[in-house]
Amino acid sequence: MTVLAPTRTERPRPAYRPYRAAVDRIERLSPHFTRVSFRCDDFTHFGTECLDQRIKLLFPLADGSFSDLGIGDEEALAAGDWYERWRALPEHRRNPFRTYTVRAIDTDGCRLDVDFVMHGDGGPAARWLLGAAPGDRIVVIGPDARSEHRGVGIDWRPGEARELLLVGDETAAPAIASILESLPGGCRARAFVEVPSADDELELRLPANASVTWLPRGESVTGTALLPAVRRWLAENPHVVASASATASQQLDEVDVDRDILWETPEGTHPGFYAWIAGESAAVKTLRRLLVRDHGIDRSRVAFMGYWRLGRSEN
């Protein structure tokens, strides 16, 4: 009798992995936007979906060092346990990190572009950017193109929808730009982006039938300019609203944005309308109420993401 040896089951490659990168170039795009290009030989394996894909940047400790997250250890990379390793460190050895969006990735040139928004809040990202120079080291937690789950962190999922609405403040601008520049033919997209000043309007490579309205808010509270702009768009497009209306009553859960994360990202399953809204949590909550409760738009057609909360730092 022939006995077959047991086969070893391959562990799925983790969706994300740490990359040890260095600053290649710093470009000031506007008073509040700065683009930093990073280089890393391993970026040949970086996921190329982009869109609104989230990544994390780990900044150096006060002494310029980085704690061990297993970057040079193939077994550790295969285990995908960088976060567990980070959590296990003493607090003073935990490199601070913040969440960003992939603006562009060139796997042939091994270069990643990330757009930073400068708020002058004195946080670790702002402090690092003020002193950053080519050659400075950083750790990027990003998608691995070899993983079957490399699309984790992408919440732009419109399905077959072709009537698209994108709304966000400056923290959502890189994602909105990436999404618009990646749109397939046959889509009609309208975007509203609130920025701190009129000089923060960015040049984008927009496809046909896509447009962006930049809304400078000046000294007003974040989100102030978005609500009237979206309300006006809804009034000007009653046919879109009617076609996207829910067919049954829908419950809108009350979210305490000072305690909970407002994050609702359904995958589009309908042709026609789909909306993507991201930014400061209280402003996103107000827009959520406007679309779903006040105008009856089906919740399954709208993605809402509270990227940050005014007065609170990201952990």
BELQUIUR-V391894 format. One record per helix or strand. SS is the DSSP state (A for helix, B for strand). FROM is the first residue (numbers start at 1). TO is the last residue. Records with the same first field share a line. If there is no record, write none. Layout:
BEGIN
SS: FROM-TO ; FROM-TO
END
This chain:
BEGIN
B: 16-28 ; 33-39 ; 46-46 ; 54-58 ; 97-101 ; 104-106 ; 111-117 ; 137-144 ; 161-168 ; 188-195 ; 210-216 ; 245-245 ; 263-265 ; 272-280 ; 297-297 ; 302-308
A: 41-45 ; 74-79 ; 82-88 ; 91-93 ; 124-131 ; 170-181 ; 198-200 ; 224-236 ; 238-243 ; 281-294 ; 299-301
END
